[in-house]
Amino acid sequence: MGAKLPAITARKLVRFLKKRGFEEDRQRGSHLTLINRITRRIVTVPIHTGADIGRGLLQKILATAGFTPQDFNNLR
């Protein structure tokens, strides 16, 4: 059974990703694109002030970035 992910803000997710080697690449409207130049992974995070990122979307973003829900819960 997988670890349960919390609902978090985009700001906290971006902070988590930046601490793990991702850099801001570009932003268009309310979507921020981050890139990890070592792993060559690219993730897009929707930035909506005052709204949490849903658990399903958070899981997809983490998978794209190369993290499991367990990694996220252990590393944050």
mmCIF file of the N, C-alpha and C atoms, coordinates in Angstrom:
data_MODEL
# 
_entry.id   MODEL 
# 
loop_
_atom_site.group_PDB 
_atom_site.id 
_atom_site.type_symbol 
_atom_site.label_atom_id 
_atom_site.label_alt_id 
_atom_site.label_comp_id 
_atom_site.label_asym_id 
_atom_site.label_entity_id 
_atom_site.label_seq_id 
_atom_site.pdbx_PDB_ins_code 
_atom_site.Cartn_x 
_atom_site.Cartn_y 
_atom_site.Cartn_z 
_atom_site.occupancy 
_atom_site.B_iso_or_equiv 
_atom_site.pdbx_formal_charge 
_atom_site.auth_seq_id 
_atom_site.auth_comp_id 
_atom_site.auth_asym_id 
_atom_site.auth_atom_id 
_atom_site.pdbx_PDB_model_num 
ATOM 1   N N  . MET A 1 1  ? 0.847  -1.180 0.000   1.00 0.00 ? 1  MET A N  1 
ATOM 2   C CA . MET A 1 1  ? 0.000  0.000  0.000   1.00 0.00 ? 1  MET A CA 1 
ATOM 3   C C  . MET A 1 1  ? 0.891  1.241  0.000   1.00 0.00 ? 1  MET A C  1 
ATOM 4   N N  . GLY A 1 2  ? 0.549  2.215  -0.815  1.00 0.00 ? 2  GLY A N  1 
ATOM 5   C CA . GLY A 1 2  ? 1.369  3.412  -0.966  1.00 0.00 ? 2  GLY A CA 1 
ATOM 6   C C  . GLY A 1 2  ? 1.185  4.403  0.164   1.00 0.00 ? 2  GLY A C  1 
ATOM 7   N N  . ALA A 1 3  ? 2.137  5.290  0.263   1.00 0.00 ? 3  ALA A N  1 
ATOM 8   C CA . ALA A 1 3  ? 2.072  6.344  1.271   1.00 0.00 ? 3  ALA A CA 1 
ATOM 9   C C  . ALA A 1 3  ? 1.051  7.388  0.841   1.00 0.00 ? 3  ALA A C  1 
ATOM 10  N N  . LYS A 1 4  ? 0.331  7.916  1.794   1.00 0.00 ? 4  LYS A N  1 
ATOM 11  C CA . LYS A 1 4  ? -0.665 8.933  1.486   1.00 0.00 ? 4  LYS A CA 1 
ATOM 12  C C  . LYS A 1 4  ? 0.020  10.289 1.352   1.00 0.00 ? 4  LYS A C  1 
ATOM 13  N N  . LEU A 1 5  ? -0.301 10.969 0.281   1.00 0.00 ? 5  LEU A N  1 
ATOM 14  C CA . LEU A 1 5  ? 0.287  12.283 0.033   1.00 0.00 ? 5  LEU A CA 1 
ATOM 15  C C  . LEU A 1 5  ? -0.577 13.374 0.651   1.00 0.00 ? 5  LEU A C  1 
ATOM 16  N N  . PRO A 1 6  ? 0.052  14.397 1.198   1.00 0.00 ? 6  PRO A N  1 
ATOM 17  C CA . PRO A 1 6  ? -0.714 15.525 1.728   1.00 0.00 ? 6  PRO A CA 1 
ATOM 18  C C  . PRO A 1 6  ? -1.107 16.465 0.599   1.00 0.00 ? 6  PRO A C  1 
ATOM 19  N N  . ALA A 1 7  ? -2.121 17.253 0.815   1.00 0.00 ? 7  ALA A N  1 
ATOM 20  C CA . ALA A 1 7  ? -2.452 18.330 -0.127  1.00 0.00 ? 7  ALA A CA 1 
ATOM 21  C C  . ALA A 1 7  ? -1.549 19.499 0.249   1.00 0.00 ? 7  ALA A C  1 
ATOM 22  N N  . ILE A 1 8  ? -0.745 19.965 -0.706  1.00 0.00 ? 8  ILE A N  1 
ATOM 23  C CA . ILE A 1 8  ? 0.182  21.061 -0.424  1.00 0.00 ? 8  ILE A CA 1 
ATOM 24  C C  . ILE A 1 8  ? 0.009  22.160 -1.457  1.00 0.00 ? 8  ILE A C  1 
ATOM 25  N N  . THR A 1 9  ? 0.575  23.309 -1.153  1.00 0.00 ? 9  THR A N  1 
ATOM 26  C CA . THR A 1 9  ? 0.512  24.425 -2.094  1.00 0.00 ? 9  THR A CA 1 
ATOM 27  C C  . THR A 1 9  ? 1.599  24.257 -3.153  1.00 0.00 ? 9  THR A C  1 
ATOM 28  N N  . ALA A 1 10 ? 1.420  24.933 -4.266  1.00 0.00 ? 10 ALA A N  1 
ATOM 29  C CA . ALA A 1 10 ? 2.409  24.894 -5.343  1.00 0.00 ? 10 ALA A CA 1 
ATOM 30  C C  . ALA A 1 10 ? 3.738  25.457 -4.856  1.00 0.00 ? 10 ALA A C  1 
ATOM 31  N N  . ARG A 1 11 ? 3.677  26.455 -4.021  1.00 0.00 ? 11 ARG A N  1 
ATOM 32  C CA . ARG A 1 11 ? 4.895  27.086 -3.504  1.00 0.00 ? 11 ARG A CA 1 
ATOM 33  C C  . ARG A 1 11 ? 5.761  26.078 -2.744  1.00 0.00 ? 11 ARG A C  1 
ATOM 34  N N  . LYS A 1 12 ? 5.122  25.238 -1.916  1.00 0.00 ? 12 LYS A N  1 
ATOM 35  C CA . LYS A 1 12 ? 5.865  24.226 -1.159  1.00 0.00 ? 12 LYS A CA 1 
ATOM 36  C C  . LYS A 1 12 ? 6.428  23.154 -2.088  1.00 0.00 ? 12 LYS A C  1 
ATOM 37  N N  . LEU A 1 13 ? 5.674  22.791 -3.113  1.00 0.00 ? 13 LEU A N  1 
ATOM 38  C CA . LEU A 1 13 ? 6.155  21.796 -4.065  1.00 0.00 ? 13 LEU A CA 1 
ATOM 39  C C  . LEU A 1 13 ? 7.353  22.326 -4.842  1.00 0.00 ? 13 LEU A C  1 
ATOM 40  N N  . VAL A 1 14 ? 7.286  23.574 -5.280  1.00 0.00 ? 14 VAL A N  1 
ATOM 41  C CA . VAL A 1 14 ? 8.400  24.182 -6.008  1.00 0.00 ? 14 VAL A CA 1 
ATOM 42  C C  . VAL A 1 14 ? 9.635  24.230 -5.110  1.00 0.00 ? 14 VAL A C  1 
ATOM 43  N N  . ARG A 1 15 ? 9.460  24.583 -3.852  1.00 0.00 ? 15 ARG A N  1 
ATOM 44  C CA . ARG A 1 15 ? 10.582 24.619 -2.905  1.00 0.00 ? 15 ARG A CA 1 
ATOM 45  C C  . ARG A 1 15 ? 11.206 23.225 -2.763  1.00 0.00 ? 15 ARG A C  1 
ATOM 46  N N  . PHE A 1 16 ? 10.362 22.202 -2.647  1.00 0.00 ? 16 PHE A N  1 
ATOM 47  C CA . PHE A 1 16 ? 10.841 20.819 -2.546  1.00 0.00 ? 16 PHE A CA 1 
ATOM 48  C C  . PHE A 1 16 ? 11.666 20.442 -3.778  1.00 0.00 ? 16 PHE A C  1 
ATOM 49  N N  . LEU A 1 17 ? 11.154 20.764 -4.962  1.00 0.00 ? 17 LEU A N  1 
ATOM 50  C CA . LEU A 1 17 ? 11.843 20.401 -6.198  1.00 0.00 ? 17 LEU A CA 1 
ATOM 51  C C  . LEU A 1 17 ? 13.162 21.162 -6.361  1.00 0.00 ? 17 LEU A C  1 
ATOM 52  N N  . LYS A 1 18 ? 13.169 22.438 -5.987  1.00 0.00 ? 18 LYS A N  1 
ATOM 53  C CA . LYS A 1 18 ? 14.396 23.233 -6.109  1.00 0.00 ? 18 LYS A CA 1 
ATOM 54  C C  . LYS A 1 18 ? 15.496 22.697 -5.200  1.00 0.00 ? 18 LYS A C  1 
ATOM 55  N N  . LYS A 1 19 ? 15.126 22.212 -4.025  1.00 0.00 ? 19 LYS A N  1 
ATOM 56  C CA . LYS A 1 19 ? 16.117 21.648 -3.103  1.00 0.00 ? 19 LYS A CA 1 
ATOM 57  C C  . LYS A 1 19 ? 16.718 20.357 -3.649  1.00 0.00 ? 19 LYS A C  1 
ATOM 58  N N  . ARG A 1 20 ? 16.034 19.752 -4.631  1.00 0.00 ? 20 ARG A N  1 
ATOM 59  C CA . ARG A 1 20 ? 16.501 18.498 -5.212  1.00 0.00 ? 20 ARG A CA 1 
ATOM 60  C C  . ARG A 1 20 ? 17.034 18.663 -6.624  1.00 0.00 ? 20 ARG A C  1 
ATOM 61  N N  . GLY A 1 21 ? 17.499 19.869 -6.950  1.00 0.00 ? 21 GLY A N  1 
ATOM 62  C CA . GLY A 1 21 ? 18.208 20.067 -8.203  1.00 0.00 ? 21 GLY A CA 1 
ATOM 63  C C  . GLY A 1 21 ? 17.427 20.654 -9.358  1.00 0.00 ? 21 GLY A C  1 
ATOM 64  N N  . PHE A 1 22 ? 16.156 20.944 -9.173  1.00 0.00 ? 22 PHE A N  1 
ATOM 65  C CA . PHE A 1 22 ? 15.375 21.545 -10.250 1.00 0.00 ? 22 PHE A CA 1 
ATOM 66  C C  . PHE A 1 22 ? 15.552 23.059 -10.234 1.00 0.00 ? 22 PHE A C  1 
ATOM 67  N N  . GLU A 1 23 ? 15.531 23.655 -11.419 1.00 0.00 ? 23 GLU A N  1 
ATOM 68  C CA . GLU A 1 23 ? 15.654 25.105 -11.572 1.00 0.00 ? 23 GLU A CA 1 
ATOM 69  C C  . GLU A 1 23 ? 14.467 25.607 -12.380 1.00 0.00 ? 23 GLU A C  1 
ATOM 70  N N  . GLU A 1 24 ? 14.086 26.852 -12.114 1.00 0.00 ? 24 GLU A N  1 
ATOM 71  C CA . GLU A 1 24 ? 13.019 27.454 -12.917 1.00 0.00 ? 24 GLU A CA 1 
ATOM 72  C C  . GLU A 1 24 ? 13.523 27.624 -14.341 1.00 0.00 ? 24 GLU A C  1 
ATOM 73  N N  . ASP A 1 25 ? 12.748 27.141 -15.293 1.00 0.00 ? 25 ASP A N  1 
ATOM 74  C CA . ASP A 1 25 ? 13.119 27.260 -16.698 1.00 0.00 ? 25 ASP A CA 1 
ATOM 75  C C  . ASP A 1 25 ? 12.324 28.384 -17.352 1.00 0.00 ? 25 ASP A C  1 
ATOM 76  N N  . ARG A 1 26 ? 11.006 28.332 -17.188 1.00 0.00 ? 26 ARG A N  1 
ATOM 77  C CA . ARG A 1 26 ? 10.153 29.374 -17.765 1.00 0.00 ? 26 ARG A CA 1 
ATOM 78  C C  . ARG A 1 26 ? 8.787  29.335 -17.088 1.00 0.00 ? 26 ARG A C  1 
ATOM 79  N N  . GLN A 1 27 ? 8.033  30.409 -17.285 1.00 0.00 ? 27 GLN A N  1 
ATOM 80  C CA . GLN A 1 27 ? 6.672  30.460 -16.778 1.00 0.00 ? 27 GLN A CA 1 
ATOM 81  C C  . GLN A 1 27 ? 5.794  31.080 -17.840 1.00 0.00 ? 27 GLN A C  1 
ATOM 82  N N  . ARG A 1 28 ? 4.664  30.445 -18.066 1.00 0.00 ? 28 ARG A N  1 
ATOM 83  C CA . ARG A 1 28 ? 3.699  30.988 -19.008 1.00 0.00 ? 28 ARG A CA 1 
ATOM 84  C C  . ARG A 1 28 ? 2.353  31.002 -18.300 1.00 0.00 ? 28 ARG A C  1 
ATOM 85  N N  . GLY A 1 29 ? 1.862  32.186 -18.052 1.00 0.00 ? 29 GLY A N  1 
ATOM 86  C CA . GLY A 1 29 ? 0.608  32.303 -17.317 1.00 0.00 ? 29 GLY A CA 1 
ATOM 87  C C  . GLY A 1 29 ? 0.774  31.767 -15.907 1.00 0.00 ? 29 GLY A C  1 
ATOM 88  N N  . SER A 1 30 ? -0.092 30.826 -15.551 1.00 0.00 ? 30 SER A N  1 
ATOM 89  C CA . SER A 1 30 ? -0.068 30.296 -14.188 1.00 0.00 ? 30 SER A CA 1 
ATOM 90  C C  . SER A 1 30 ? 0.674  28.964 -14.086 1.00 0.00 ? 30 SER A C  1 
ATOM 91  N N  . HIS A 1 31 ? 1.468  28.613 -15.088 1.00 0.00 ? 31 HIS A N  1 
ATOM 92  C CA . HIS A 1 31 ? 2.195  27.349 -15.065 1.00 0.00 ? 31 HIS A CA 1 
ATOM 93  C C  . HIS A 1 31 ? 3.703  27.595 -15.098 1.00 0.00 ? 31 HIS A C  1 
ATOM 94  N N  . LEU A 1 32 ? 4.390  27.051 -14.103 1.00 0.00 ? 32 LEU A N  1 
ATOM 95  C CA . LEU A 1 32 ? 5.836  27.192 -13.972 1.00 0.00 ? 32 LEU A CA 1 
ATOM 96  C C  . LEU A 1 32 ? 6.492  25.890 -14.420 1.00 0.00 ? 32 LEU A C  1 
ATOM 97  N N  . THR A 1 33 ? 7.468  25.996 -15.300 1.00 0.00 ? 33 THR A N  1 
ATOM 98  C CA . THR A 1 33 ? 8.203  24.828 -15.768 1.00 0.00 ? 33 THR A CA 1 
ATOM 99  C C  . THR A 1 33 ? 9.568  24.810 -15.101 1.00 0.00 ? 33 THR A C  1 
ATOM 100 N N  . LEU A 1 34 ? 9.886  23.668 -14.493 1.00 0.00 ? 34 LEU A N  1 
ATOM 101 C CA . LEU A 1 34 ? 11.179 23.481 -13.842 1.00 0.00 ? 34 LEU A CA 1 
ATOM 102 C C  . LEU A 1 34 ? 11.931 22.371 -14.563 1.00 0.00 ? 34 LEU A C  1 
ATOM 103 N N  . ILE A 1 35 ? 13.257 22.482 -14.575 1.00 0.00 ? 35 ILE A N  1 
ATOM 104 C CA . ILE A 1 35 ? 14.084 21.492 -15.251 1.00 0.00 ? 35 ILE A CA 1 
ATOM 105 C C  . ILE A 1 35 ? 15.228 21.079 -14.339 1.00 0.00 ? 35 ILE A C  1 
ATOM 106 N N  . ASN A 1 36 ? 15.551 19.794 -14.381 1.00 0.00 ? 36 ASN A N  1 
ATOM 107 C CA . ASN A 1 36 ? 16.737 19.288 -13.702 1.00 0.00 ? 36 ASN A CA 1 
ATOM 108 C C  . ASN A 1 36 ? 17.747 18.998 -14.800 1.00 0.00 ? 36 ASN A C  1 
ATOM 109 N N  . ARG A 1 37 ? 18.774 19.788 -14.876 1.00 0.00 ? 37 ARG A N  1 
ATOM 110 C CA . ARG A 1 37 ? 19.728 19.684 -15.983 1.00 0.00 ? 37 ARG A CA 1 
ATOM 111 C C  . ARG A 1 37 ? 20.592 18.424 -15.900 1.00 0.00 ? 37 ARG A C  1 
ATOM 112 N N  . ILE A 1 38 ? 20.681 17.813 -14.738 1.00 0.00 ? 38 ILE A N  1 
ATOM 113 C CA . ILE A 1 38 ? 21.463 16.582 -14.593 1.00 0.00 ? 38 ILE A CA 1 
ATOM 114 C C  . ILE A 1 38 ? 20.659 15.381 -15.102 1.00 0.00 ? 38 ILE A C  1 
ATOM 115 N N  . THR A 1 39 ? 19.420 15.247 -14.622 1.00 0.00 ? 39 THR A N  1 
ATOM 116 C CA . THR A 1 39 ? 18.588 14.112 -15.027 1.00 0.00 ? 39 THR A CA 1 
ATOM 117 C C  . THR A 1 39 ? 17.801 14.403 -16.302 1.00 0.00 ? 39 THR A C  1 
ATOM 118 N N  . ARG A 1 40 ? 17.794 15.665 -16.732 1.00 0.00 ? 40 ARG A N  1 
ATOM 119 C CA . ARG A 1 40 ? 17.081 16.117 -17.926 1.00 0.00 ? 40 ARG A CA 1 
ATOM 120 C C  . ARG A 1 40 ? 15.565 15.908 -17.812 1.00 0.00 ? 40 ARG A C  1 
ATOM 121 N N  . ARG A 1 41 ? 15.070 15.958 -16.592 1.00 0.00 ? 41 ARG A N  1 
ATOM 122 C CA . ARG A 1 41 ? 13.625 15.843 -16.358 1.00 0.00 ? 41 ARG A CA 1 
ATOM 123 C C  . ARG A 1 41 ? 13.010 17.233 -16.326 1.00 0.00 ? 41 ARG A C  1 
ATOM 124 N N  . ILE A 1 42 ? 11.820 17.339 -16.882 1.00 0.00 ? 42 ILE A N  1 
ATOM 125 C CA . ILE A 1 42 ? 11.096 18.606 -16.937 1.00 0.00 ? 42 ILE A CA 1 
ATOM 126 C C  . ILE A 1 42 ? 9.730  18.392 -16.300 1.00 0.00 ? 42 ILE A C  1 
ATOM 127 N N  . VAL A 1 43 ? 9.359  19.278 -15.377 1.00 0.00 ? 43 VAL A N  1 
ATOM 128 C CA . VAL A 1 43 ? 8.038  19.209 -14.749 1.00 0.00 ? 43 VAL A CA 1 
ATOM 129 C C  . VAL A 1 43 ? 7.365  20.572 -14.828 1.00 0.00 ? 43 VAL A C  1 
ATOM 130 N N  . THR A 1 44 ? 6.058  20.544 -14.929 1.00 0.00 ? 44 THR A N  1 
ATOM 131 C CA . THR A 1 44 ? 5.265  21.765 -14.954 1.00 0.00 ? 44 THR A CA 1 
ATOM 132 C C  . THR A 1 44 ? 4.362  21.772 -13.733 1.00 0.00 ? 44 THR A C  1 
ATOM 133 N N  . VAL A 1 45 ? 4.398  22.878 -12.997 1.00 0.00 ? 45 VAL A N  1 
ATOM 134 C CA . VAL A 1 45 ? 3.611  23.015 -11.772 1.00 0.00 ? 45 VAL A CA 1 
ATOM 135 C C  . VAL A 1 45 ? 2.620  24.158 -11.958 1.00 0.00 ? 45 VAL A C  1 
ATOM 136 N N  . PRO A 1 46 ? 1.318  23.896 -11.772 1.00 0.00 ? 46 PRO A N  1 
ATOM 137 C CA . PRO A 1 46 ? 0.344  24.983 -11.848 1.00 0.00 ? 46 PRO A CA 1 
ATOM 138 C C  . PRO A 1 46 ? 0.432  25.851 -10.597 1.00 0.00 ? 46 PRO A C  1 
ATOM 139 N N  . ILE A 1 47 ? 0.541  27.154 -10.793 1.00 0.00 ? 47 ILE A N  1 
ATOM 140 C CA . ILE A 1 47 ? 0.655  28.092 -9.681  1.00 0.00 ? 47 ILE A CA 1 
ATOM 141 C C  . ILE A 1 47 ? -0.672 28.830 -9.545  1.00 0.00 ? 47 ILE A C  1 
ATOM 142 N N  . HIS A 1 48 ? -1.487 28.387 -8.596  1.00 0.00 ? 48 HIS A N  1 
ATOM 143 C CA . HIS A 1 48 ? -2.769 29.038 -8.336  1.00 0.00 ? 48 HIS A CA 1 
ATOM 144 C C  . HIS A 1 48 ? -2.777 29.457 -6.874  1.00 0.00 ? 48 HIS A C  1 
ATOM 145 N N  . THR A 1 49 ? -2.652 30.734 -6.627  1.00 0.00 ? 49 THR A N  1 
ATOM 146 C CA . THR A 1 49 ? -2.545 31.264 -5.280  1.00 0.00 ? 49 THR A CA 1 
ATOM 147 C C  . THR A 1 49 ? -3.753 30.862 -4.440  1.00 0.00 ? 49 THR A C  1 
ATOM 148 N N  . GLY A 1 50 ? -3.466 30.359 -3.253  1.00 0.00 ? 50 GLY A N  1 
ATOM 149 C CA . GLY A 1 50 ? -4.523 30.021 -2.312  1.00 0.00 ? 50 GLY A CA 1 
ATOM 150 C C  . GLY A 1 50 ? -5.144 28.658 -2.526  1.00 0.00 ? 50 GLY A C  1 
ATOM 151 N N  . ALA A 1 51 ? -4.723 27.923 -3.556  1.00 0.00 ? 51 ALA A N  1 
ATOM 152 C CA . ALA A 1 51 ? -5.298 26.606 -3.821  1.00 0.00 ? 51 ALA A CA 1 
ATOM 153 C C  . ALA A 1 51 ? -4.229 25.531 -3.657  1.00 0.00 ? 51 ALA A C  1 
ATOM 154 N N  . ASP A 1 52 ? -4.623 24.417 -3.060  1.00 0.00 ? 52 ASP A N  1 
ATOM 155 C CA . ASP A 1 52 ? -3.706 23.292 -2.915  1.00 0.00 ? 52 ASP A CA 1 
ATOM 156 C C  . ASP A 1 52 ? -3.662 22.488 -4.206  1.00 0.00 ? 52 ASP A C  1 
ATOM 157 N N  . ILE A 1 53 ? -2.554 21.809 -4.397  1.00 0.00 ? 53 ILE A N  1 
ATOM 158 C CA . ILE A 1 53 ? -2.436 20.878 -5.516  1.00 0.00 ? 53 ILE A CA 1 
ATOM 159 C C  . ILE A 1 53 ? -3.063 19.571 -5.059  1.00 0.00 ? 53 ILE A C  1 
ATOM 160 N N  . GLY A 1 54 ? -3.949 19.032 -5.857  1.00 0.00 ? 54 GLY A N  1 
ATOM 161 C CA . GLY A 1 54 ? -4.624 17.786 -5.508  1.00 0.00 ? 54 GLY A CA 1 
ATOM 162 C C  . GLY A 1 54 ? -3.645 16.625 -5.404  1.00 0.00 ? 54 GLY A C  1 
ATOM 163 N N  . ARG A 1 55 ? -4.042 15.610 -4.663  1.00 0.00 ? 55 ARG A N  1 
ATOM 164 C CA . ARG A 1 55 ? -3.154 14.474 -4.429  1.00 0.00 ? 55 ARG A CA 1 
ATOM 165 C C  . ARG A 1 55 ? -2.806 13.733 -5.716  1.00 0.00 ? 55 ARG A C  1 
ATOM 166 N N  . GLY A 1 56 ? -3.775 13.592 -6.609  1.00 0.00 ? 56 GLY A N  1 
ATOM 167 C CA . GLY A 1 56 ? -3.523 12.905 -7.875  1.00 0.00 ? 56 GLY A CA 1 
ATOM 168 C C  . GLY A 1 56 ? -2.521 13.649 -8.734  1.00 0.00 ? 56 GLY A C  1 
ATOM 169 N N  . LEU A 1 57 ? -2.697 14.963 -8.849  1.00 0.00 ? 57 LEU A N  1 
ATOM 170 C CA . LEU A 1 57 ? -1.769 15.776 -9.633  1.00 0.00 ? 57 LEU A CA 1 
ATOM 171 C C  . LEU A 1 57 ? -0.393 15.793 -8.977  1.00 0.00 ? 57 LEU A C  1 
ATOM 172 N N  . LEU A 1 58 ? -0.352 15.870 -7.657  1.00 0.00 ? 58 LEU A N  1 
ATOM 173 C CA . LEU A 1 58 ? 0.921  15.843 -6.940  1.00 0.00 ? 58 LEU A CA 1 
ATOM 174 C C  . LEU A 1 58 ? 1.663  14.543 -7.231  1.00 0.00 ? 58 LEU A C  1 
ATOM 175 N N  . GLN A 1 59 ? 0.953  13.435 -7.224  1.00 0.00 ? 59 GLN A N  1 
ATOM 176 C CA . GLN A 1 59 ? 1.574  12.142 -7.504  1.00 0.00 ? 59 GLN A CA 1 
ATOM 177 C C  . GLN A 1 59 ? 2.131  12.105 -8.930  1.00 0.00 ? 59 GLN A C  1 
ATOM 178 N N  . LYS A 1 60 ? 1.400  12.648 -9.900  1.00 0.00 ? 60 LYS A N  1 
ATOM 179 C CA . LYS A 1 60 ? 1.867  12.693 -11.292 1.00 0.00 ? 60 LYS A CA 1 
ATOM 180 C C  . LYS A 1 60 ? 3.113  13.562 -11.428 1.00 0.00 ? 60 LYS A C  1 
ATOM 181 N N  . ILE A 1 61 ? 3.111  14.729 -10.778 1.00 0.00 ? 61 ILE A N  1 
ATOM 182 C CA . ILE A 1 61 ? 4.265  15.633 -10.850 1.00 0.00 ? 61 ILE A CA 1 
ATOM 183 C C  . ILE A 1 61 ? 5.488  14.964 -10.229 1.00 0.00 ? 61 ILE A C  1 
ATOM 184 N N  . LEU A 1 62 ? 5.312  14.317 -9.083  1.00 0.00 ? 62 LEU A N  1 
ATOM 185 C CA . LEU A 1 62 ? 6.432  13.632 -8.429  1.00 0.00 ? 62 LEU A CA 1 
ATOM 186 C C  . LEU A 1 62 ? 6.969  12.500 -9.297  1.00 0.00 ? 62 LEU A C  1 
ATOM 187 N N  . ALA A 1 63 ? 6.073  11.743 -9.933  1.00 0.00 ? 63 ALA A N  1 
ATOM 188 C CA . ALA A 1 63 ? 6.513  10.647 -10.802 1.00 0.00 ? 63 ALA A CA 1 
ATOM 189 C C  . ALA A 1 63 ? 7.308  11.185 -11.986 1.00 0.00 ? 63 ALA A C  1 
ATOM 190 N N  . THR A 1 64 ? 6.846  12.277 -12.566 1.00 0.00 ? 64 THR A N  1 
ATOM 191 C CA . THR A 1 64 ? 7.556  12.895 -13.684 1.00 0.00 ? 64 THR A CA 1 
ATOM 192 C C  . THR A 1 64 ? 8.934  13.377 -13.240 1.00 0.00 ? 64 THR A C  1 
ATOM 193 N N  . ALA A 1 65 ? 9.022  13.863 -12.009 1.00 0.00 ? 65 ALA A N  1 
ATOM 194 C CA . ALA A 1 65 ? 10.292 14.357 -11.475 1.00 0.00 ? 65 ALA A CA 1 
ATOM 195 C C  . ALA A 1 65 ? 11.209 13.224 -11.016 1.00 0.00 ? 65 ALA A C  1 
ATOM 196 N N  . GLY A 1 66 ? 10.681 12.006 -10.946 1.00 0.00 ? 66 GLY A N  1 
ATOM 197 C CA . GLY A 1 66 ? 11.502 10.861 -10.554 1.00 0.00 ? 66 GLY A CA 1 
ATOM 198 C C  . GLY A 1 66 ? 11.422 10.506 -9.086  1.00 0.00 ? 66 GLY A C  1 
ATOM 199 N N  . PHE A 1 67 ? 10.369 10.934 -8.411  1.00 0.00 ? 67 PHE A N  1 
ATOM 200 C CA . PHE A 1 67 ? 10.193 10.647 -6.990  1.00 0.00 ? 67 PHE A CA 1 
ATOM 201 C C  . PHE A 1 67 ? 8.953  9.793  -6.772  1.00 0.00 ? 67 PHE A C  1 
ATOM 202 N N  . THR A 1 68 ? 8.982  8.971  -5.730  1.00 0.00 ? 68 THR A N  1 
ATOM 203 C CA . THR A 1 68 ? 7.803  8.215  -5.327  1.00 0.00 ? 68 THR A CA 1 
ATOM 204 C C  . THR A 1 68 ? 7.123  8.975  -4.188  1.00 0.00 ? 68 THR A C  1 
ATOM 205 N N  . PRO A 1 69 ? 5.875  8.646  -3.889  1.00 0.00 ? 69 PRO A N  1 
ATOM 206 C CA . PRO A 1 69 ? 5.231  9.284  -2.731  1.00 0.00 ? 69 PRO A CA 1 
ATOM 207 C C  . PRO A 1 69 ? 6.014  9.048  -1.434  1.00 0.00 ? 69 PRO A C  1 
ATOM 208 N N  . GLN A 1 70 ? 6.634  7.872  -1.302  1.00 0.00 ? 70 GLN A N  1 
ATOM 209 C CA . GLN A 1 70 ? 7.432  7.580  -0.112  1.00 0.00 ? 70 GLN A CA 1 
ATOM 210 C C  . GLN A 1 70 ? 8.648  8.504  -0.047  1.00 0.00 ? 70 GLN A C  1 
ATOM 211 N N  . ASP A 1 71 ? 9.296  8.729  -1.199  1.00 0.00 ? 71 ASP A N  1 
ATOM 212 C CA . ASP A 1 71 ? 10.426 9.667  -1.240  1.00 0.00 ? 71 ASP A CA 1 
ATOM 213 C C  . ASP A 1 71 ? 9.986  11.041 -0.750  1.00 0.00 ? 71 ASP A C  1 
ATOM 214 N N  . PHE A 1 72 ? 8.858  11.492 -1.258  1.00 0.00 ? 72 PHE A N  1 
ATOM 215 C CA . PHE A 1 72 ? 8.366  12.821 -0.910  1.00 0.00 ? 72 PHE A CA 1 
ATOM 216 C C  . PHE A 1 72 ? 8.110  12.927 0.587   1.00 0.00 ? 72 PHE A C  1 
ATOM 217 N N  . ASN A 1 73 ? 7.436  11.942 1.150   1.00 0.00 ? 73 ASN A N  1 
ATOM 218 C CA . ASN A 1 73 ? 7.120  11.980 2.582   1.00 0.00 ? 73 ASN A CA 1 
ATOM 219 C C  . ASN A 1 73 ? 8.373  11.876 3.447   1.00 0.00 ? 73 ASN A C  1 
ATOM 220 N N  . ASN A 1 74 ? 9.381  11.135 2.986   1.00 0.00 ? 74 ASN A N  1 
ATOM 221 C CA . ASN A 1 74 ? 10.612 10.972 3.764   1.00 0.00 ? 74 ASN A CA 1 
ATOM 222 C C  . ASN A 1 74 ? 11.548 12.166 3.634   1.00 0.00 ? 74 ASN A C  1 
ATOM 223 N N  . LEU A 1 75 ? 11.544 12.827 2.478   1.00 0.00 ? 75 LEU A N  1 
ATOM 224 C CA . LEU A 1 75 ? 12.514 13.882 2.210   1.00 0.00 ? 75 LEU A CA 1 
ATOM 225 C C  . LEU A 1 75 ? 12.054 15.284 2.575   1.00 0.00 ? 75 LEU A C  1 
ATOM 226 N N  . ARG A 1 76 ? 10.777 15.497 2.707   1.00 0.00 ? 76 ARG A N  1 
ATOM 227 C CA . ARG A 1 76 ? 10.328 16.877 2.935   1.00 0.00 ? 76 ARG A CA 1 
ATOM 228 C C  . ARG A 1 76 ? 10.441 17.259 4.345   1.00 0.00 ? 76 ARG A C  1 
# 
